[in-house]
Amino acid sequence: MAAGKTNIAQSLEALLPGRVSMAEAVLRQHANTLTWIASELPDVVVWPETEAEVQAVVRLAAESGVPVVAFGAGTSLEGHVNAARGGISLDLSHMNRILAVHAEDLDAEVEAGVTREMLNQFLRDTGLFFAVDPGAGQATIGGMAATRASGTNTIRYGTMRDNVLSVTAVMADGSLVSTGERARKSAAGYDLTRLLVGSEGTLGIITRLRVRLHAVPPSVVAAVAPFETLEGAARAVIEAIQLGLSLARIELLDELMIGAVNRHAQLSLSETPTLFLEFHGTEGATRDATDTFAEIAGRHGGRGFEWAAREEDRRRLWRARHDAFWAVREAWPGMDVIVTDACVPISRLADCILETEADFRDCGITAPIVGHVGDGNFHAIAIADCSDARQLATVKGLAERLARRAIGMGGTSTGEHGIGEGKLGLLDLELGAGAEIMRRIKQALDPKGILNPGKIGSPRGSDA
Ligand SMILES: Cc1cc2nc3c(=O)[nH]c(=O)nc-3n(C[C@H](O)[C@H](O)[C@H](O)COP(=O)(O)OP(=O)(O)OC[C@H]3O[C@@H](n4cnc5c(N)ncnc54)[C@H](O)[C@@H]3O)c2cc1C
């Protein structure tokens, strides 16, 4: 067994000289799950720099029957990058070139290892930006496509599903496939782009992406709106979305989360359930929208606004929101932090949040709530000691009940974090026969099961 690993590592070293590692710390870093899911280490990590090198690694893996787990930045939260059967962790961070920006067509072509922060930094003086912004700024665009990620401004600009025009990917036999070009729409056959977006490295390794860009809006107004109750805040969101206000962001933070964010970011926000909002559009549109939202908030126990019109104030506010996960870790040092993720139709948002809050309270588990509530998507972040088997079982039970509650309300067990290992058992419940179709697609495209085994498409009741 050990000899087999060494042989594979030697063959990889011949393909990618100096870019292969079997060091324990490197293997651990590439299987760090950031959650209660135990790490499963790969045998070896490689850093390809070209598509041809990715092809060569996948061909070697296919010939040897060795698994390959694509790795972007490792920020996923459901054990996605775990190497369930060992094998090769294929780290795409060296493939980080921005290949083209077509300002006139509002699109760009990037390699998979480009991070969203790198792309937006590159676009800074162009009047354009890449819109999808998951909390982890170092997430790669390839990883974000693979998890079908979204972020704070999805209500206006969409998820990765909407922002990826096409991809190039290395398939399980080492062949290179492009799913399309740069057209804004296409009716040319099956939608292979959307098959690969959200496939979590189980159907192909994305090497290049054509992505949409957006024009920076002429007027941007941000606000912080505290509420008397969580229910009031959630009901204000529902009404604002149903009215179609020109909102780009509407994020909910409960009082526990605001407390943690205050301490982490040295803010002094009032510690009550609060909405962080941002309006994009023409000056007239943002003015109308803010006035209308003020009326809605007033009806639901809103306690007025604090405006953040200057860009540096807005940046500070959204940095604080994006750092919510780290703020919670800091506020409860030494404890484990387990992020849940559910999404429901907007009309059920208040019910789902309130039932979830009550469930956590009844079980005696502290869980600040934060979420992209404009999409009906929220997270309860459970604070627990996972070395205590009873606490861990309680949190797992709470997370599963939340997923089932969301599905029961016509929603989903995951709005954005994906399936990984953590939610594999829920796919059949959520999709029924659809989960079986996924297993058949996986079998057809990766018959040897070498691409990220133990995740979406794995045979039922197995990890292979
Ligand atoms: C603090 C924090 C906040 C977060 N907030 C959000 C949020 O707001 N919204 C959200 O959607 N997510 C969020 N996440 C989760 C995470 O950031 C996303 O899932 C992100 O898209 C993962 O990108 P990554 O580059 O780190 O991918 P990784 O974690 O490295 O990989 C994720 C999965 O994609 C596969 N993969 C990676 N690259 C490729 C590739 N090139 N080709 C094929 N498969 C690939 C991997 O095998 C794995 O299955 C958050 C995470 C943290 C830690």
The ligand as an SDF file (V2000), in Angstrom:
LIG
                    3D

 53 58  0  0  0  0  0  0  0  0999 V2000
  -16.0840   32.2910    6.5000 C   0  0  0  0  0  0  0  0  0  0  0  0
  -16.7650   31.5570    5.3780 C   0  0  0  0  0  0  0  0  0  0  0  0
  -17.8650   32.1570    4.7700 C   0  0  0  0  0  0  0  0  0  0  0  0
  -18.5030   31.5180    3.6990 C   0  0  0  0  0  0  0  0  0  0  0  0
  -19.5550   32.1590    3.0870 N   0  0  0  0  0  0  0  0  0  0  0  0
  -20.1190   31.5990    2.0040 C   0  0  0  0  0  0  0  0  0  0  0  0
  -21.1580   32.2840    1.3010 C   0  0  0  0  0  0  0  0  0  0  0  0
  -21.5590   33.3870    1.6700 O   0  0  0  0  0  0  0  0  0  0  0  0
  -21.6820   31.6810    0.2080 N   0  0  0  0  0  0  0  0  0  0  0  0
  -21.2300   30.4710   -0.2420 C   0  0  0  0  0  0  0  0  0  0  0  0
  -21.7280   29.9970   -1.2610 O   0  0  0  0  0  0  0  0  0  0  0  0
  -20.2640   29.7970    0.4180 N   0  0  0  0  0  0  0  0  0  0  0  0
  -19.6920   30.3270    1.5040 C   0  0  0  0  0  0  0  0  0  0  0  0
  -18.6790   29.6540    2.1560 N   0  0  0  0  0  0  0  0  0  0  0  0
  -18.2430   28.3390    1.6600 C   0  0  0  0  0  0  0  0  0  0  0  0
  -17.0820   28.4030    0.6280 C   0  0  0  0  0  0  0  0  0  0  0  0
  -16.3930   29.6280    0.6860 O   0  0  0  0  0  0  0  0  0  0  0  0
  -17.6080   28.1440   -0.7720 C   0  0  0  0  0  0  0  0  0  0  0  0
  -18.1280   26.8370   -0.8440 O   0  0  0  0  0  0  0  0  0  0  0  0
  -16.5570   28.3290   -1.8840 C   0  0  0  0  0  0  0  0  0  0  0  0
  -17.2450   28.3360   -3.1050 O   0  0  0  0  0  0  0  0  0  0  0  0
  -15.4810   27.2500   -1.9150 C   0  0  0  0  0  0  0  0  0  0  0  0
  -14.4300   27.6740   -2.7650 O   0  0  0  0  0  0  0  0  0  0  0  0
  -12.9670   27.0550   -2.6030 P   0  0  0  0  0  0  0  0  0  0  0  0
  -12.1150   27.6150   -3.6880 O   0  0  0  0  0  0  0  0  0  0  0  0
  -12.4680   27.2330   -1.2240 O   0  0  0  0  0  0  0  0  0  0  0  0
  -13.2630   25.5250   -2.9070 O   0  0  0  0  0  0  0  0  0  0  0  0
  -12.7560   24.2340   -2.1110 P   0  0  0  0  0  0  0  0  0  0  0  0
  -13.2430   24.2700   -0.7270 O   0  0  0  0  0  0  0  0  0  0  0  0
  -11.3000   24.0620   -2.3100 O   0  0  0  0  0  0  0  0  0  0  0  0
  -13.5200   23.0930   -2.9170 O   0  0  0  0  0  0  0  0  0  0  0  0
  -14.9020   22.9730   -2.8280 C   0  0  0  0  0  0  0  0  0  0  0  0
  -15.3950   21.8230   -3.6970 C   0  0  0  0  0  0  0  0  0  0  0  0
  -15.2060   22.1390   -5.0580 O   0  0  0  0  0  0  0  0  0  0  0  0
  -14.3160   21.2190   -5.6850 C   0  0  0  0  0  0  0  0  0  0  0  0
  -13.4400   22.0280   -6.5460 N   0  0  0  0  0  0  0  0  0  0  0  0
  -12.6150   23.0370   -6.1770 C   0  0  0  0  0  0  0  0  0  0  0  0
  -12.0340   23.5600   -7.2590 N   0  0  0  0  0  0  0  0  0  0  0  0
  -12.4870   22.8600   -8.3280 C   0  0  0  0  0  0  0  0  0  0  0  0
  -12.2470   22.9110   -9.7160 C   0  0  0  0  0  0  0  0  0  0  0  0
  -11.4180   23.8010  -10.2550 N   0  0  0  0  0  0  0  0  0  0  0  0
  -12.8890   22.0190  -10.5070 N   0  0  0  0  0  0  0  0  0  0  0  0
  -13.7420   21.1240   -9.9990 C   0  0  0  0  0  0  0  0  0  0  0  0
  -14.0030   21.0190   -8.6920 N   0  0  0  0  0  0  0  0  0  0  0  0
  -13.3930   21.8790   -7.8670 C   0  0  0  0  0  0  0  0  0  0  0  0
  -13.5910   20.5140   -4.5640 C   0  0  0  0  0  0  0  0  0  0  0  0
  -13.2240   19.2050   -4.9310 O   0  0  0  0  0  0  0  0  0  0  0  0
  -14.6450   20.5180   -3.4910 C   0  0  0  0  0  0  0  0  0  0  0  0
  -15.5500   19.4670   -3.6940 O   0  0  0  0  0  0  0  0  0  0  0  0
  -18.0400   30.2580    3.2460 C   0  0  0  0  0  0  0  0  0  0  0  0
  -16.9450   29.6560    3.8750 C   0  0  0  0  0  0  0  0  0  0  0  0
  -16.3130   30.2940    4.9300 C   0  0  0  0  0  0  0  0  0  0  0  0
  -15.1280   29.6350    5.5650 C   0  0  0  0  0  0  0  0  0  0  0  0
  1  2  1  0
  2  3  1  0
  2 52  2  0
  3  4  2  0
  4  5  1  0
  4 50  1  0
  5  6  2  0
  6  7  1  0
  6 13  1  0
  7  8  2  0
  7  9  1  0
  9 10  1  0
 10 11  2  0
 10 12  1  0
 12 13  2  0
 13 14  1  0
 14 15  1  0
 14 50  1  0
 15 16  1  0
 16 17  1  0
 16 18  1  0
 18 19  1  0
 18 20  1  0
 20 21  1  0
 20 22  1  0
 22 23  1  0
 23 24  1  0
 24 25  2  0
 24 26  1  0
 24 27  1  0
 27 28  1  0
 28 29  2  0
 28 30  1  0
 28 31  1  0
 31 32  1  0
 32 33  1  0
 33 34  1  0
 33 48  1  0
 34 35  1  0
 35 36  1  0
 35 46  1  0
 36 37  1  0
 36 45  1  0
 37 38  2  0
 38 39  1  0
 39 40  1  0
 39 45  2  0
 40 41  1  0
 40 42  2  0
 42 43  1  0
 43 44  2  0
 44 45  1  0
 46 47  1  0
 46 48  1  0
 48 49  1  0
 50 51  2  0
 51 52  1  0
 52 53  1  0
M  END
$$$$
